[in-house]
Amino acid sequence: MKYILLCVILLFSCDKSARDFSVRLSPEIEVERNDKEIERIAENARRALPIFFRNLARPEAGANNFFVKYPLASDDGGIEQVWLGGIHVKDGVYYSVLANTSRHAKKGGVIIIDTDKITDWMYIQDGKIMGGRSIKYLLEKIPENRRSEDQMKILKMFEN
C-alpha cells in the first residue's frame, strides 16, 4: 500500500537580508508504505526530538521556521504526511497549525501533536536546514537533470 508524502519547497525571500521564507507544497510524491529509508528517517527523527524541542523552546540567534512532519489519516484509509508549524506547548500538550495544503485538512487548522507519531522535523539555523531528512531523501531521488532550481537550492541548504 502506498501513502502520500508531502515535501516542502522553501522559497527564499527577495530581500536577501531577511532569512524568512515561505513554505509551499511541491507536487505530491507517492512512497511505498514499507520504504525502509523513510522508516529509518522517521525513527531517527523521533529519537532526536529532544534536540528539536530544545531549539524550539530556546532558539539560538539565526534559528527560525520550525516544522514537524506528521501523519494524517485520509478518508480512503491511507496516510498523508503533512508539515505542521506554529508549534507551541500548553499544559504539556503540543499544538500546531497545518503549514501546507492537505487533501484532508484545511491549511491553518489546529492539530494536537502526538510526539510519538512525528516522522520528521526541521528548522533553519543560519541558512542551513537542520533535520528535514525526508526532504533531502526525496529530493535526492529526483534525477539531477530533472531537479528544479529551487530543489537544487534546498539540497545545498542541508548541513553536512
PyMOL commands that set and color helices and strands:
alter all, ss='L'
color gray80, all
select helices_A, chain A and resi 36-47+49-57+115-117+133-141+144-146+149-156
alter helices_A, ss='H'
color red, helices_A
select strands_A, chain A and resi 2-5+8-12+21-25+29-32+63-73+79-90+93-98+110-113+120-125+128-131
alter strands_A, ss='S'
color yellow, strands_A
deselect
rebuild
show_as cartoon
